[in-house]
Amino acid sequence: MNTPGQNNHTENVLYAIENALLYQRFLGCRAVLTDSSIPIFSGDEFSHFFIDHIPPAFRGWLPDNDLDSEMAQQAFDQLLNMHSIRSKIGSIETDDLVRLIRSLNYDALELYYVTHKMIKREQSGNEPLQFATVRDTAQLIADVVAQKGGDTLMSYINELARLAWEGHLRGQSLKDNSLAKPIDIAFDCLSRWNENRFKREDIRAFTSKEIARAIERLTPSEYLSETRRSKILQQSTEFVDVLLNQLLDVTYQGELNELVEDHRKIRSTYIFYLHDKMTSKSEKKEEKQQS
């Protein structure tokens, strides 16, 4: 295949793989992709799609050189999702597509983080457009992350977003710093947790109170009754319990440092799910007005 333009090797290989996957899908054939000018094996020595010398950037997307039909179909579906994500973000750059694909080399949440960074870059200063793009890419990302085994982890972060949305644990704007207020405070507290000096119950109570205090400061005084203060603390404690009992204990097997290191990835994923809650509310409101 002759690749167009003056691309680097990784982009050239991506172009070749894309076309080979298309040929397979629409011509019903098997395929071998190699730099070799002579056959590297006979027709019965590979299953469905053999790719010689997979670039390191694609190892999370193409886990094996010899893909069976199911693996090739999954690679094709993931590639379509990556193209759609890039398109919705507003980029036409091949290196952005490579960046999205490379994110699959890492843990399940890396794609959320990389997509979020690209949205912030392409739509800087336009919060409503960022909101719409997060909403439009959320399901595409979730489909890919689920294929990488991220269902359980996503469900925990989705629960954090639900608690924050229903408990109004956020600021008053659509800016990330406002929306991510409780999770940023929680990770700040966890990053300072010395497990040799403070018991788990101590950090649980301290983190819950810090989140509650921040939300109280953001709440207009006319809505801040004693009953509301108690409710904020209760909801903040429930939020912290999910973070500790499900993310830390279950997903991270009690490894606090690993959890704290993944703050930015978890934060990006959390923002996607929080936007989903906000979108669902708007859609329900529209349906109610039309009925």
Residue, then its C-alpha position, 0 to 999 in steps of 0.5 A: m500500500n502506498t501511504p499518502g503524504q509524508n507521515n511517520h512510520t507509525e502513521n503509515v502503518l496505521y493507514a495500512i492497517e485501516n485499509a486491510l481491515l476495510y478489505q477484510r470486512f467488505l471483501g470477506c478475505r484474510a490478510v497479511l500485512t508485512d514489509s517483506s516482498i516475499p511470502i512469510f508463510s503459507g496460507d494455513e499458518f495464520s488465522h484471520f489477519f496477520i500483522d508483521h511488526i506491530p508498532p509499540a503505539f498499537r500494542g493495546w489495540l492489537p494485542d497479538n500479531d495473529l488476530d482471529s476473526e473476533m479480535a479483528q472485528q473488535a479492532f475494527d470496531q475500536l478503530l471506528n470509535m476512535h475516528s468518531i471521537r476524534s471527529k466529535i472533538g473537531s480534530i483532523e490530525t492523524d497524530d491525534l488518532v494515534r494518540l487515542i489509540r496509544s491510550l489503549n496501551y495503558d489502564a482502562l481509564e487512560l482513554y477518558y483522560v486523553t480524550h478530555k485533554m484533547i477536548k480542553r485543547e481544541q475547545s479552550g474557553n468554550e465550556p458549553l461546547q466542551f460540555a456537548t463534546v463530553r456528552d457526545t463522546a462518552q458512550l464511544i469511550a465507554d464501549v472501548v473501555a468496557q472491552k478492556g475490562g473496565d466495567t467494574l471500575m467505571s461503575y464505581i466512578n459512576e456511583l461517585a458522580r451519582l452521589a455528587w449530582e444528587g447531593h449537589l456536591r459541586g460548584q455553580s458553573l460548568k468549569d471542571n474545577s467547579l464540577a470536580k470539587p469533591i473528588d479533588i478535595a478527596f484526593d488532596c486529603l488522601s495524598r496527605w494520609n500517613e497510614n502509620r499516624f492516622k487510622r482509616e476512620d480518621i481520614r474518612a471523617f476528615t475527608s468527609k468534613e473537608i468536602a462538606r465545608a467546601i460545599e457549604r462555602l459554595t451554597p448560598s446562605e439562604y439555603l444553608s439550614e442546619t438540616r441542609r448542613s447535616k445532609i451535606l455531611q451525610q452525602s459527603t460521607e457516602f461519597v468518601d465511602v465509595l472512594l475508600n470501600q470500592l475504588l481503594d479496597v476493591t479496584y486498587q487492592g488497598e494500594l493508596n499510592e496507586l490510587v492517588e497517582d491515578h487521580r487525573k484519570i479518575r477525575s476525567t472519567y468522573i467529569f464524563y459521568l457527571h455530565d451524563k447525569m446533567t444531560s439526563k436531567s435536561e432530557k427528562k425536563e424536555e420530555k416532561q414539558q412536551s408531554 
